[in-house]
Every structure is written in structure tokens, then in C-alpha cells.
Amino acid sequence: MDAREIRRERAAARLEERAARQAAGRNRPGLIRMRRARRRLSDFVLRTGGPLLTRMLAWTWRIERRGAAGLEQLAKPEPFVAVLWHGRLVPPLPVKGHKHRGHGVLVSPSDDGKLAGVALRAFGYRVILGSASRGGASALRELGDAVREGTPVVITPDGPRGPRHCMNSGPAWLARQTGAPMFGLAVAVDRAWRLKSWDRLVIPKPFARIVLHYCDPVRVPAETTDLELEHLTDALAANLLANERQGFADLGVPHDHDA
């Protein structure tokens, strides 16, 4: 199987999941109107108090960091490509060593993405608009320019519409183009609110225990083939999920991958 066939299979899987959502009635007009109303309310609440609420919650969180090589990479002055799931954005957001360092974060130009941008800017992140489905090529070019200028970047490869925990080859491609090291950030939380959105966005509750596992950095040589990029992508996704499963197990709660 070549790289194009792998990408076609991933695209088919995304379409199949969306069709299943449609068949299950999750896109009925009434539900869509309810989601839009809920989004407008959430937009108002999060824009006015979201960053402050996140800071207050973060003061109570108990965070354990794992992965010596990834942590070492995080502390270095050179840029990197970090990868985490879309639904895991909140727990690392206010963490010391992440915030107010100007890290570039790829955000969808959708309404939800613009809302996420409000929180990201409040914690000192640089917002780069784009996604695989809307402005993907230009977003990757901007990410590449940011990395070459010395800015670390963060990508949520299953955004902005899922399927949840589905990886695309964008991060590996970016690592190949720029020479920057790439690593995953696995997040596990023992108690959290989970939104009824496609990504099941995780918001840790007060005094939650959180495991942040920084996976080992990988450098992608310029001569890496497209097929090898796809294999690297699969390995990165598997590594993220494996470290999350371990984190959830150590916290004594089930992994929420299939929840």
C-alpha cells in the first residue's frame, strides 16, 4: 500500500464516521439548533470568564510530568512540533513552561476555533488559523514559517471535525520540511467535565490529578518518503494513545478513548 492509498483510507474512515453520526440522528435540525444555541451561550460565558475560570481551576490541579526526553526538548531554545488530541487542549493550557512562551497553535477558522483562540491568546499563545479542511495548505506553510523563525508549534491532528483521535500526516510533513523535532503530548485526567462535542473536550475538575506525558522527540530526515511519513504518523498516534492509557491506568480511571 502506498502513501496515497493510506490517505484515501483515512479520508474514507472520516466520511464513514460522519455518515454514522448522520444515521444515528445526531445531525437532526432540532439538535443542530440546540447545539447552536448552546454554542452561543458557551461563547458568551467563555469569552467573559473562561480564562479566569481556567486559572482558578489550574491553581488546584495536581500535575505529574513524565517523559524525560520530551521535557528536555520542551526546555530547549530550539523550535519543535508538538502534537496532542483536540479534546486535550485545556489541561496543558495554563501550565508553567507552556504558557506565555509564544508557542504557535493551529486553530480552525470556525466559530469554535475562534472561541478557542480567545483562551489561547489569554495564556500567551500565538494563534494560527487553518485546518485540514479549510486553509490547510496555507496553514502548514505559516506553521513552517513560524518554525523556521524559531517558534515552537502545537497541532491537534484530529481537529477541527474529527474523527476523534484520528491522526493525519501534517505534523510529520511539517517536521520533515523544517527539520524540527516532533513529539506527542499525552494527557490523562482522573476527574473532569467532558463536553458533549465530537472531541469530548476535557476540562479537569477542581483538585483533579493530571498526567502529562511528553513522548520521545523524533526527527524526520528530509529524505523521508511519503510512505514513511504515513508509518511515522501511525506510530505517533499509537504512542500517544498508549501513553494516555498508561496515565489513566495509573490514575485508577478508565481511558476515555471510546467514551
C-alpha positions as CSV (number, residue, x, y, z in Angstrom):
1,M,0.0,0.0,0.0
2,D,1.4,3.4,-1.0
3,A,1.0,6.8,0.8
4,R,-1.9,7.9,-1.3
5,E,-3.9,4.7,-0.6
6,I,-3.3,5.2,3.2
7,R,-4.5,8.8,3.0
8,R,-7.6,7.7,1.0
9,E,-8.3,5.0,3.7
10,R,-8.1,7.7,6.4
11,A,-10.4,10.0,4.4
12,A,-12.9,7.2,3.9
13,A,-12.9,6.4,7.7
14,R,-13.7,10.1,8.4
15,L,-16.5,10.1,5.9
16,E,-17.8,6.8,7.4
17,E,-17.9,8.2,10.9
18,R,-19.7,11.3,9.8
19,A,-22.2,9.2,7.9
20,A,-22.8,7.1,11.1
21,R,-23.4,10.3,13.0
22,Q,-26.0,11.3,10.4
23,A,-27.7,7.9,10.5
24,A,-27.8,8.0,14.3
25,G,-29.8,11.2,14.1
26,R,-27.1,13.3,15.7
27,N,-27.4,15.9,12.9
28,R,-31.1,16.4,13.1
29,P,-32.3,20.0,12.5
30,G,-33.6,20.3,16.1
31,L,-30.3,19.1,17.6
32,I,-28.4,21.4,15.3
33,R,-30.4,24.4,16.6
34,M,-29.9,23.3,20.2
35,R,-26.1,23.0,19.6
36,R,-26.1,26.4,18.0
37,A,-27.9,28.0,21.0
38,R,-25.6,26.2,23.4
39,R,-22.6,27.3,21.5
40,R,-23.8,31.0,21.7
41,L,-24.2,30.7,25.4
42,S,-20.9,29.0,25.8
43,D,-19.3,31.6,23.6
44,F,-20.5,34.4,25.9
45,V,-19.5,32.6,29.1
46,L,-16.1,31.6,27.9
47,R,-15.2,34.9,26.3
48,T,-16.1,36.8,29.5
49,G,-14.8,34.4,32.2
50,G,-13.2,31.4,30.6
51,P,-9.5,32.3,31.0
52,L,-10.1,33.4,34.7
53,L,-12.0,30.3,35.5
54,T,-9.3,28.1,33.9
55,R,-6.6,29.9,36.0
56,M,-8.7,29.4,39.2
57,L,-9.1,25.7,38.4
58,A,-5.4,25.3,37.5
59,W,-4.3,26.5,40.9
60,T,-5.9,23.4,42.4
61,W,-4.8,20.8,39.8
62,R,-2.1,18.3,40.8
63,I,0.1,17.7,37.8
64,E,2.6,14.9,37.2
65,R,5.0,15.3,34.3
66,R,6.6,12.3,32.6
67,G,9.0,11.7,29.7
68,A,12.5,13.0,30.4
69,A,13.5,13.3,26.7
70,G,10.3,15.2,25.8
71,L,10.6,17.5,28.8
72,E,14.2,18.2,27.9
73,Q,13.1,19.1,24.4
74,L,10.4,21.4,25.7
75,A,13.1,23.4,27.7
76,K,15.5,23.8,24.8
77,P,15.6,27.1,22.9
78,E,15.1,25.4,19.5
79,P,11.6,25.1,17.9
80,F,9.6,21.9,17.9
81,V,6.4,20.4,16.6
82,A,4.1,19.2,19.5
83,V,1.1,17.0,18.9
84,L,-1.9,16.4,21.1
85,W,-5.6,15.5,20.7
86,H,-8.1,18.3,20.1
87,G,-10.1,17.3,23.2
88,R,-7.0,17.6,25.4
89,L,-6.2,21.3,24.8
90,V,-7.4,22.7,28.1
91,P,-5.3,20.8,30.7
92,P,-1.9,21.9,29.3
93,L,-3.1,25.4,28.5
94,P,-2.2,27.2,31.9
95,V,0.8,25.0,32.8
96,K,4.1,26.7,33.6
97,G,6.6,26.0,30.8
98,H,3.8,26.1,28.2
99,K,2.0,29.4,28.7
100,H,3.4,32.9,27.7
101,R,6.1,31.4,25.6
102,G,4.5,32.4,22.3
103,H,4.0,28.9,21.0
104,G,2.0,28.8,17.8
105,V,-1.2,26.8,17.9
106,L,-3.1,25.7,14.8
107,V,-6.8,26.6,15.3
108,S,-9.7,26.1,12.9
109,P,-11.2,29.3,11.4
110,S,-14.7,28.0,12.6
111,D,-16.7,29.7,15.4
112,D,-15.4,27.0,17.8
113,G,-11.9,27.7,16.7
114,K,-12.2,31.4,17.2
115,L,-13.5,30.8,20.6
116,A,-10.5,28.6,21.4
117,G,-8.3,31.4,20.1
118,V,-9.7,33.7,22.9
119,A,-8.4,31.3,25.6
120,L,-5.1,30.7,23.8
121,R,-4.3,34.4,23.4
122,A,-5.2,34.9,27.1
123,F,-2.4,32.5,28.0
124,G,0.2,33.9,25.7
125,Y,-0.1,31.6,22.7
126,R,0.1,32.6,19.1
127,V,-3.0,31.6,17.1
128,I,-2.5,30.3,13.5
129,L,-5.8,29.9,11.7
130,G,-6.3,26.9,9.4
131,S,-7.2,23.2,9.3
132,A,-7.0,20.2,7.0
133,S,-10.4,21.1,5.5
134,R,-10.2,24.9,5.5
135,G,-6.9,26.6,4.6
136,G,-4.8,23.5,5.3
137,A,-2.0,24.2,2.8
138,S,-1.7,27.8,3.7
139,A,-1.8,26.9,7.5
140,L,1.0,24.4,7.1
141,R,3.1,27.0,5.2
142,E,2.5,29.5,8.0
143,L,3.4,26.9,10.6
144,G,6.6,26.1,8.6
145,D,7.5,29.8,8.5
146,A,6.9,30.1,12.3
147,V,9.1,27.0,13.0
148,R,11.9,28.4,10.7
149,E,11.7,31.7,12.6
150,G,12.3,29.8,15.9
151,T,8.7,29.4,17.1
152,P,7.6,26.1,18.6
153,V,4.2,25.0,17.2
154,V,1.3,22.8,18.5
155,I,-1.0,20.8,16.3
156,T,-4.2,18.9,17.1
157,P,-4.3,16.5,14.2
158,D,-7.9,15.3,14.8
159,G,-9.4,18.8,14.6
160,P,-11.5,20.6,13.7
161,R,-14.2,18.0,12.9
162,G,-12.7,14.6,13.8
163,P,-13.0,11.7,13.9
164,R,-11.8,11.9,17.4
165,H,-8.2,10.6,18.0
166,C,-7.6,10.3,14.2
167,M,-4.1,11.3,13.1
168,N,-3.2,12.9,9.8
169,S,0.3,13.3,8.4
170,G,0.5,17.1,8.7
171,P,2.8,17.1,11.8
172,A,5.2,14.6,10.3
173,W,5.3,16.5,7.0
174,L,6.0,19.7,8.9
175,A,8.8,18.0,10.8
176,R,10.3,16.8,7.6
177,Q,10.1,20.2,5.9
178,T,11.6,22.2,8.8
179,G,13.9,19.7,10.5
180,A,12.3,20.4,13.8
181,P,11.9,17.6,16.3
182,M,8.4,16.2,16.7
183,F,6.8,14.8,19.9
184,G,3.4,13.9,21.2
185,L,1.9,15.2,24.5
186,A,-0.4,12.5,26.1
187,V,-2.9,13.8,28.7
188,A,-4.7,11.8,31.3
189,V,-7.1,13.2,33.9
190,D,-8.8,11.4,36.8
191,R,-11.8,13.7,37.2
192,A,-13.1,16.1,34.6
193,W,-16.1,17.5,32.8
194,R,-16.4,16.3,29.2
195,L,-18.4,18.3,26.8
196,K,-20.9,16.6,24.5
197,S,-18.9,17.7,21.5
198,W,-17.3,15.4,18.9
199,D,-13.9,15.8,20.6
200,R,-15.3,15.2,24.2
201,L,-13.3,18.3,25.3
202,V,-11.8,17.6,28.7
203,I,-12.0,20.2,31.5
204,P,-10.4,19.0,34.7
205,K,-12.4,19.5,37.8
206,P,-11.1,21.2,41.0
207,F,-8.2,19.2,42.6
208,A,-8.0,16.9,39.6
209,R,-4.9,14.8,39.2
210,I,-3.3,15.2,35.7
211,V,-0.6,13.2,34.0
212,L,1.3,15.0,31.2
213,H,3.5,12.5,29.3
214,Y,5.9,14.1,26.9
215,C,6.7,11.4,24.3
216,D,10.3,11.0,23.0
217,P,11.1,13.5,20.3
218,V,11.6,12.2,16.7
219,R,13.5,14.0,13.9
220,V,12.2,13.3,10.4
221,P,15.1,13.5,7.8
222,A,14.5,15.5,4.6
223,E,14.8,12.3,2.5
224,T,11.9,10.5,4.3
225,T,9.4,9.2,1.7
226,D,5.7,10.0,1.9
227,L,5.0,6.3,2.7
228,E,7.5,6.5,5.6
229,L,5.7,9.7,6.8
230,E,2.4,7.7,6.9
231,H,4.1,5.0,9.0
232,L,5.5,7.7,11.3
233,T,2.1,9.1,11.7
234,D,0.6,5.8,12.7
235,A,3.4,5.2,15.2
236,L,2.9,8.7,16.7
237,A,-0.9,8.1,17.1
238,A,-0.3,4.7,18.7
239,N,2.4,6.1,21.1
240,L,0.0,8.9,22.2
241,L,-2.8,6.5,22.9
242,A,-0.5,4.0,24.7
243,N,0.9,6.7,27.0
244,E,-2.6,8.0,27.7
245,R,-3.8,4.6,28.5
246,Q,-0.9,4.2,31.0
247,G,-1.7,7.5,32.5
248,F,-5.3,6.8,33.0
249,A,-4.5,3.3,34.4
250,D,-2.0,4.9,36.9
251,L,-4.7,7.4,38.0
252,G,-7.1,4.5,38.5
253,V,-9.7,5.5,36.0
254,P,-10.8,4.1,32.6
255,H,-9.3,5.5,29.4
256,D,-11.9,7.7,27.7
257,H,-10.8,6.9,24.1
258,D,-14.1,5.1,23.3
259,A,-16.3,7.1,25.6
